[in-house]
Amino acid sequence: MRNILLPELIKFESFIKTNVAYYFHKSFPDKNSYLAFENYTSDTSKTKDILSVIATLSSNISRQKNNAVTYYIEKYQHCPLWVLSNYLTFGNISKIYKVCDSTVRLSISKEVSKHYRNNYKEKVHISPEMLDECLGMAVMLRNVCAHDERLYNYKGKFKERALSRTLKYPQLKNCHVFSSLIILKLFIPKNDYRQFMRKFEKCMNNYKNSFKTISLDDIKDIIGYDQTWIDSNK
């Protein structure tokens, strides 16, 4: 299950990195603009978060050796965010998005809505707050996969009820692993998502007779497996 899920999370990560770098630079095109406090949200309750993000970016730059980051620093005396983003973690990018200027946040969330509309010919509205929830889920799930932690009984936290309405899936509030798989539909190209669903279904069926202390049906209940969703998206 982990080997099937991780590549899809990486696609989500790549999608977000690309859009954060693009829209931040579009709003603040000056050199090293991502190191300037004034280029982030004006929400004073996030002051510490902004300082933490800037410190992380600065530290990340100083740690690089003999790569694209050092090339840009040495030749142009700055490193574009679209280059630096390749050396940031999913968690780093998620925290950057959380403290971005409201215009940047809205532009990125609109890009998610546009991406979904282009793939499924269906209009959805993804707010910045909804995207925050999706990113929090994906970062935690990616860490579980990357560190070989137990995955099947993982439960996320979703506060945005609008996500359930947008995806037309009320059970999303249960926060099972399968709920996370459903949310990924917003970020993965349609053909890739269908292939993902087929692989996940096959994974479940392949282990039908492999468990002795717990049945496959019990595992499906724990992860929130929904064959109806699978059938309609494969």
N, C-alpha and C positions, 0 to 999 in steps of 0.2 A: 504494500500500500504506500509506504514511504517513497519508494523508488518511482511510483507513478505520480504522486502528488508534487514532489519537489521540483521537477522540470516545469510544471505549470505555475508554481509560485515564483520561479525564476523569471518566467515570461511576464508575470504581473510586476515583479521588481523592475525589470528592464523598461516596461511601459511607463512606470511612475518616474524612474530616474530620468528618462528622456524628456518627459513633459515638465518636470520640476526644473531641470536645467534650461530648457527652452524658454519657458514663460518667465522664469526669474530673470534671465538675461534680456529678454524682450522688454521687460519693465525697467531693468537697471543694467544698461549696457556698459557702464564704465568698468575699467579694470578693477578686479578684486572687489566688486560691489557686494559680494556675498559676505565680506568681512566687515561691512559697515552696519552698525546698529540701526541707523535710521532707515535702512532698506527693508526692515521687517515690520511686523504688525505694530500698531500703535497701542495695542491693548497692554496696559501697564501690569496686569496680572501675569503676563508672560515674559516679563523682563528677565528673570533668571533663566528661563528656557532659551531666550534669544542669546544671552551671554554664553550659555552652555553650548549652543549650536555653533556660534562663532569660534569658541575655543576648540571645539572638535574639528572644525574645518581647518583652522590654523595649525593645529597639532598634526592633522593628517598630512598636510602639505609638507611640514618639516620632517616627517618620517620617510618621505619618498626618496628613493635612490635609483638613479639610472633608468628612468622610465619617462613616459610622456609628460608627467607633471614637472619633473626637473628640467626637461627639454624646454618647455614653455617658460618656466621661471628664468632659466639661464638666457634664453634667446629674446624673450619679450617682457621679462620682468613681471609677469603675472601668469596665472593659470586659469583658463576659462572653466566655468562650472561644469560644462558638458564633458570636459576632460577629467576633472577631479571626481565627478560623480561615479566614474568607473572604479574608483578606489574607495568608495564609501559603502557602508553596509546598508542593508534594507532598513534597519533601525535608524541609521543616520538620516536617510532620506525621509523617512516618516516624520522624524522630529523637525527636519527643515520645513516640510510642508505645513506642519502644525503652527509654525510661527511666521509663515510667509505673510506678506502684505495681503489684505483682503482681495485685491484685484487679481493677484497671482493665484491665490487659492481658488477663486471663482473660475478663472480661465482654465485651470487644470481640471476641476470637477466638470466643467462644460465639455472638455475634451473627452472625458470618460463617457458622458451622455452621447456625444457625437459618435464615438467609437462603437457603442452598443447599437445606436440607430443604424449606422452603416452596415453592421453585421446582421442585424435581425429585422431591419425595416420596421422598427417599433420605437416610438418616442418614449424616453424615460427622463426623469429629472434627478440627477445625482447632485446633492448639495455638498459643500465643503465638509459639513459635519458628518454626512453619510460616508464620505471618502475617508475621513479620520477613522471611523469605525472599521471600515474595510482594511485600512492599512494596519491598524492595531491587531486585527485578527490575523492578517497575513504574516506580519513580522513574528508573532508568537508561534504560529504554525510552522513557519520556516525554521525557527530555532529548534522546535521539537524534532523536526525531520533531520536537521543538520547535526544534532547532537545525539541522535539515535535514542531519543526518549520514547516512552510508550505513547503511541499515537491513537490507537483505536478508542480510548476513553477520554481523549482530550476534549475539553469544553471551553469555548470562547466566551466573550462577553459582548453582547450587542445591545446598545442603548437606543439606537435609532430605529424606532418602529417603522419609519418610512421605508427602510430597506425591505421589510417583509411585503409592504404594499407594492413597491416598485417591481419586485421579482415575483409578485403574486404567489407568495409562499408563506403562509401564516406560521408554519412550524419553524421558521427561521429563528424565532425567539428562543427555541430550545437550546440553541448554541452547540449542537453536536458537531462532530467532525464533518458530517454530511452537509450541515448548514454552511460551513466554510467552502465546501466544494461548489455549492450553489452560488455563493457570492462571486466566485471566480469567473462565473459566466459573464460578468460585467467587463472583464478585462482581457479575456482570451479570445482570439479570433474564432468565429463560429465553427469552422472546420476542425480546428484544434480542440475546441471544447467537446465537440461530438466524439472525436477520437478518444479524448480523455475519459468521457463517460463509458465508452465501449471497453476501454482498458480496465476501468475500475470495476465494471460489471464482471469482466472475465476474471479479474483478480479474486473477487468474492467467490465465484463459482469454482475456481480451481482449488480452493481450500475447503470445499464442502465436507470432505471426509478426513480432514487433517487434524482436527481438534478432538481431544478426548475429555478434558476437564471442563470444557465449555462448548456449547453447540454453535454452529455458524449463525443460526437464527438469533441466538442471544447476542452474539457480536454485532450482528446487523442492527439489533435494537439499541445497543449501546452507542453505535456510531450514528444512529438516526437514518439508516439506509432507506431509501425510497425508490422502489422499482418503477413506480409511475413516473417520477421525475427522470429517471434513467431512460425509460422507453421514449419519452417525449423529447429527449435531447441527445439521442445517439444516432 
